[in-house]
């Protein structure tokens, strides 16, 4: 997806994947800065760790409490920094910094609107998972004014902590632990259950019948249809996987690095080919 976007923009850049252990994230960021990387994307468990490792945080990272995009910048004045991707040359003596952003939360909202026709204000939502992805989703949902948010997590204490954070940051939000007693507009899976064959379901079918949900969204995009989504469709729900969220968070990251509009159609085709057609993106 990113390499297709870079090619469409005529940029001689490459997007590469690296496995980095959590304890080596600081060294990896320092190495990327030393090698004059334009930027990085981070995935779990690095999104929370990076909050303490970058020199600057965008409002998006401060609001959602996670960093999934890093842009390297050079000082060009006493209080001025410029993205490395916008500089023709970076002097060896340049002072550099890492600037952290979060593109996940807005990407989720966009994907729900485009893929399921859902606007967040006024929705009743059952959220499965209170980990890193679940926390960002919950904060976004609460900030957007959902009518009710039901939190379910395997470890109840984590759901309790998230509910307390929401109550502190968004006092008007209506949050409840456990399954809803009535229907909901959306069931959102923010767990990793469904990634691997044989995974347990992310929800308790005895506690909540999917026929009481209008729509279902799974942040997982590979496999394209998880058992959760298959069950939701069988129950009559409108359903979508996390492909749209991945597209929009990646497109926004590309814009942050390049300062140019992302070629969404090109990136979407590459992503769909990767997920549905088995080719590289």
C-alpha positions, 0 to 999 in steps of 0.5 A: 500500500505505502510503496504503491502510494510512493510510486504514484507520487513519484517519490524514490522512497521505500517502505520496509518492515522491521521486527523490533523487540519492545526493549530495543525500540529506543535504539531502533528510533535512534538508528532510524534518525541517524540514517535519516529515515523520513518516518516510521509506522509503529504497531503494538506494543510500540504505540504506547512505548513511543509516547516517552521516546519521541521529542514532540507529540502532535495533538492527535497522539496526546489526545489518544495516548498512542503513537502509530506514526513518527516523522523525523524533522530537522531544526531550521530555526530557533523554534522551527522544524521541517520534515526531512521529506520536504528538505532537498538535503539534510546537513550532517550537523543538523539537529533532528527530532522524532515527532509522534502522531496518531492516525488510528482514531480518525481512520476508524471513524472514517472506515465506519462511515464509509464501510457501514454508513455509521456516524458515531454521535448517538450510537449504542456500541458494544466494544470488545477489547480494552487493550491498545486498539480498544483503548484508542477506539473507546476514547474516540467513541466517547469523544464523538458522543456515542449514546452508550458504550459497553466495554467487554474485556477478558481482564475486567480490571483493564476495562474498569481502568478504561471506563475510569479514564473515559469518565475523567476525560469525557464526563458526559459519556455513558459507559457501562462494563459488560454486555448490553441488556438490549440492542446496539447499533454496532459491535466492534472487535478490537481484540486480536481474536480471529487472527489465527485459526482456532482462536476463541470467539471475541464475544460470548454468544450466550451473553449477547446474541448478534441478532441484536446488533445492527452492524459489526466491525472487526479491526482485523483485516487478514483473514478478510472474514473472521469467524466473528464477521461470518457469525455477524453476517449470518445474524443479519448484521452489516459487517466490515473488516479492518481494511478501511481503517488500515487504508485511512491510517496509512494514507494519513501517515503518508500525508504526514511524511510527504506533505501531499495528498495521498493517492487513495485509489492507488493505495486501496487497490494495492491493499485489496490485492494484498489482502484478497489477491495474495500479492504484495503491497 
